[in-house]
Amino acid sequence: VQLVESGGGLVQPGGSLRLSCAASGFTFSSYSMSWYRQTPGKERELVARIGRTGATTYYADSVKGRFTISRDNAKNTVYLQMNSLKPEDTAVYYCNVFARDNYWGQGTQVTVSS
């Protein structure tokens, strides 16, 4: 299983970023996919999750209404569209799948700062 995130960077408050996670090594369309984030000294927290078909989604209260998770099963890719970004969204963002075991990507840094 391989998960490769991309799309992080530095953005001003109120700005937008779109994260992508390219997956391989498992049947992508058979598993829910998740995005987590982590800041130094804190536990990794679940940001959003999407079901196998994309019909069901979950969002942490802190990002509800600002972030949108989506997936393209033809491309084996999951996305996280992040709008109205705040400084407190600054973190390393990780793609995750539980496919008989828990797998993580390498993470992508998102920094929200003026």
Contact map, one row per residue, 1 for C-alpha under 8 A:
111000000000000000000011110000000000000000000000000000000000000000000000000000000000000000000000000000100000000000
111100000000000000000111100000000000000000000000000000000000000000000000000000000000000000000000000000111000000000
111110000000000000001111000000000000000000000000000000000000000000000000000000000000000000000011000000111100000000
011111000000000000001110000000000000000000000000000000000000000000000000000000000000000000000010000000001110000000
001111100000000000111100000000000000000000000000000000000000000000000000000000000000000000000110000000001111000000
000111110000000000111000000000000000000000000000000000000000000000000000000000000000000000000000000000000001000000
000011111000000011110000000000000000000000000000000000000000000000000000000000000000000000000000000000000001000000
000001111100000011100000000000000000000000000000000000000000000000000000000000000000000000000000000000000001111000
000000111110000010000000000000000000000000000000000000000000000000000000000000000000000000000000000000000001111000
000000011111000000000000000000000000000000000000000000000000000000000000000000000000000000000000000000000000011110
000000001111101110000000000000000000000000000000000000000000000000000000000000000000000000000000000000000000011111
000000000111111000000000000000000000000000000000000000000000000000000000000000000000100000000000000000000000000111
000000000011111000000000000000000000000000000000000000000000000000000000000000000001111000000000000000000000000111
000000000001111100000000000000000000000000000000000000000000000000000000000000000011110000000000000000000000000000
000000000011111110000000000000000000000000000000000000000000000000000000000000000011100000000000000000000000000000
000000000010011111000000000000000000000000000000000000000000000000000000000000001111100000000000000000000000000000
000000111010001111100000000000000000000000000000000000000000000000000000000000001110000000000000000000000000000000
000000110000000111110000000000000000000000000000000000000000000000000000000000111100000000000000000000000000000000
000011110000000011111000000000000000000000000000000000000000000000000000000000111100000000000000000000000000000000
000011100000000001111100000000000000000000000000000000000000000000000000000011110000000000000000000000000000000000
001111000000000000111110000000000000000000000000000000000000000000000000000011100000000000000010000000000000000000
011110000000000000011111000000000000000000000000000000000000000000000000001111000000000000000000000000000000000000
111100000000000000001111110100000000000000000000000000000000000000000000000110000000000000000000000000000000000000
111000000000000000000111111100000000000000000000000000000000000000000000000100000000000000000000000000000000000000
110000000000000000000011111000000000000000000000000000000000000000000000000000000000000000000000000000000000000000
100000000000000000000011111100000000000000000000000000000000000000000000000000000000000000000000001000000000000000
000000000000000000000001111111100000000000000000000000000000000000000000000000000000000000000000000000000000000000
000000000000000000000011011111100000000000000000000000000000000000000000100100000000000000000000000000000000000000
000000000000000000000000001111110000000000000000000110000000000000000000100100000000000000000000000000000000000000
000000000000000000000000001111110000000000000000000100000000000000000000000000000000000000000000000000000000000000
000000000000000000000000001111111000000000000000001100000000000000000000000000000000000000000000111000000000000000
000000000000000000000000000011111100000000000000111100000000000000000000000000000000000000000000110000000000000000
000000000000000000000000000000111110000000000000111100000000000000000000000001000000000000000011110000000000000000
000000000000000000000000000000011111000000000111110000000000000000000000000000000000000000000011100000000000000000
000000000000000000000000000000001111100000000111100000000000000000000000000000010000000000001111000000000000000000
000000000000000000000000000000000111110000011111000000000000000000000000000000000000000000001111000000000000000000
000000000000000000000000000000000011111000011110000000000000000000000000000000000000000000111100000000000000000000
000000000000000000000000000000000001111101111000000000000000000000000000000000000000000000111000000000000000000000
000000000000000000000000000000000000111111110000000000000000000000000000000000000000000001110000000000000000000000
000000000000000000000000000000000000011111000000000000000000000000000000000000000000000000000000000000000000000000
000000000000000000000000000000000000001111100000000000000000000000000000000000000000000000000000000000000000000000
000000000000000000000000000000000000011111110000000000000000000000000000000000000000000000000000000000000000000000
000000000000000000000000000000000000011011111000000000000000000000000000000000000000000000000000000000000000000000
000000000000000000000000000000000001111001111100000000000000000000000000000000000000000000000000000000000000000000
000000000000000000000000000000000001110000111110000000000000000000000000000000000000000000000000000000000000000000
000000000000000000000000000000000111100000011111100000000001000000000000000000000000000000000000000000000000000000
000000000000000000000000000000000111100000001111100000000011001000000000000000000000000000000000000000000000000000
000000000000000000000000000000000111000000000111110000001111000000001000000000000000000000000000000000000000000000
000000000000000000000000000000011110000000000111111000001110000000001000000000000000000000000000000000000000000000
000000000000000000000000000000011100000000000001111111111100000000001110000000000000000000000000000000000000000000
000000000000000000000000000000111000000000000000111111111000000000000000000000000000000000000000000000000000000000
000000000000000000000000000011111000000000000000011111100000000000000000000000000000000000000000000000000000000000
000000000000000000000000000010000000000000000000011111110000000000000000100000000000000000000000000000000000000000
000000000000000000000000000000000000000000000000011111111000000000000110000000000000000000000000000000000000000000
000000000000000000000000000000000000000000000000011111111000000000000000000000000000000000000000000000000000000000
000000000000000000000000000000000000000000000000011011111100000000000000000000000000000000000000000000000000000000
000000000000000000000000000000000000000000000001111001111110000000001000000000000000000000000000000000000000000000
000000000000000000000000000000000000000000000001110000011111000000000000000000000000000000000000000000000000000000
000000000000000000000000000000000000000000000011100000001111101100100000000000000000000000000000000000000000000000
000000000000000000000000000000000000000000000111000000000111111100000000000000000000000000000000000000000000000000
000000000000000000000000000000000000000000000000000000000011111100000000000000000000000000000000000000000000000000
000000000000000000000000000000000000000000000000000000000001111100000000000000000000000000000000000000000000000000
000000000000000000000000000000000000000000000010000000000011111111100000000000000000000000000000000000000000000000
000000000000000000000000000000000000000000000000000000000011111111100000000000000000000000000000000000000000000000
000000000000000000000000000000000000000000000000000000000000001111110000000000000000000000000000000000000000000000
000000000000000000000000000000000000000000000000000000000000001111110000000000000111100000000000000000000000000000
000000000000000000000000000000000000000000000000000000000010001111111000000000011110000000000000000000000000000000
000000000000000000000000000000000000000000000000000000000000000011111100000000011100000000000000000000000000000000
000000000000000000000000000000000000000000000001110000001000000000111110000001111000000000000000000000000000000000
000000000000000000000000000000000000000000000000010001000000000000011111000001110000000000000000000000000000000000
000000000000000000000000000000000000000000000000010001000000000000001111100111100000000000000000000000000000000000
000000000000000000000000000000000000000000000000000000000000000000000111111111000000000000000000000000000000000000
000000000000000000000000000110000000000000000000000010000000000000000011111110000000000000000000000000000000000000
000000000000000000000000000000000000000000000000000000000000000000000001111110000000000000000000000000000000000000
000000000000000000000100000000000000000000000000000000000000000000000001111110000000000000000000000000000000000000
000000000000000000000111000110000000000000000000000000000000000000000011111111000000000000000000000000000000000000
000000000000000000011110000000000000000000000000000000000000000000000011111111100000000000000000000000000000000000
000000000000000000011100000000001000000000000000000000000000000000001111000111110000000000000000000000000000000000
000000000000000001111000000000000000000000000000000000000000000000001110000011111000000000000000000000000000000000
000000000000000001110000000000000010000000000000000000000000000000111100000001111100000000000000000000000000000000
000000000000000111100000000000000000000000000000000000000000000000111000000000111110000000000000000000000000000000
000000000000000111100000000000000000000000000000000000000000000001110000000000011111100000000000000000000000000000
000000000000011110000000000000000000000000000000000000000000000001100000000000001111100000000000000000000000000000
000000000000111100000000000000000000000000000000000000000000000001000000000000000111110000000000000000000000000000
000000000001111100000000000000000000000000000000000000000000000001000000000000000111111010000000000000000000000100
000000000000110000000000000000000000000000000000000000000000000000000000000000000001111111000000000000000000000100
000000000000100000000000000000000000000000000000000000000000000000000000000000000000111111000000000000000000001110
000000000000000000000000000000000000000000000000000000000000000000000000000000000000011111000000000000000000000100
000000000000000000000000000000000000000000000000000000000000000000000000000000000000111111100000000000000000011100
000000000000000000000000000000000000001000000000000000000000000000000000000000000000011111110000000000000000111100
000000000000000000000000000000000000111000000000000000000000000000000000000000000000000011111000000000000000111000
000000000000000000000000000000000000111000000000000000000000000000000000000000000000000001111100000000000011110000
000000000000000000000000000000000011110000000000000000000000000000000000000000000000000000111110000000000011110000
000010000000000000000000000000000011100000000000000000000000000000000000000000000000000000011111000000011111000000
001110000000000000001000000000001111000000000000000000000000000000000000000000000000000000001111100000011010000000
001000000000000000000000000000001111000000000000000000000000000000000000000000000000000000000111110001111000000000
000000000000000000000000000000111100000000000000000000000000000000000000000000000000000000000011111001110000000000
000000000000000000000000000000111000000000000000000000000000000000000000000000000000000000000001111111100000000000
000000000000000000000000010000100000000000000000000000000000000000000000000000000000000000000000111111100000000000
000000000000000000000000000000000000000000000000000000000000000000000000000000000000000000000000011111000000000000
000000000000000000000000000000000000000000000000000000000000000000000000000000000000000000000000011111100000000000
000000000000000000000000000000000000000000000000000000000000000000000000000000000000000000000001111111110000000000
111000000000000000000000000000000000000000000000000000000000000000000000000000000000000000000001111011111000000000
011000000000000000000000000000000000000000000000000000000000000000000000000000000000000000000111100001111110000000
011110000000000000000000000000000000000000000000000000000000000000000000000000000000000000000111000000111110000000
001110000000000000000000000000000000000000000000000000000000000000000000000000000000000000000100000000011111000000
000110000000000000000000000000000000000000000000000000000000000000000000000000000000000000011110000000011111100000
000011111000000000000000000000000000000000000000000000000000000000000000000000000000000000011100000000000111110000
000000011000000000000000000000000000000000000000000000000000000000000000000000000000000001111000000000000011111000
000000011110000000000000000000000000000000000000000000000000000000000000000000000000000011111000000000000001111100
000000011110000000000000000000000000000000000000000000000000000000000000000000000000001011100000000000000000111110
000000000111100000000000000000000000000000000000000000000000000000000000000000000000111111000000000000000000011111
000000000111100000000000000000000000000000000000000000000000000000000000000000000000001000000000000000000000001111
000000000011100000000000000000000000000000000000000000000000000000000000000000000000000000000000000000000000000111
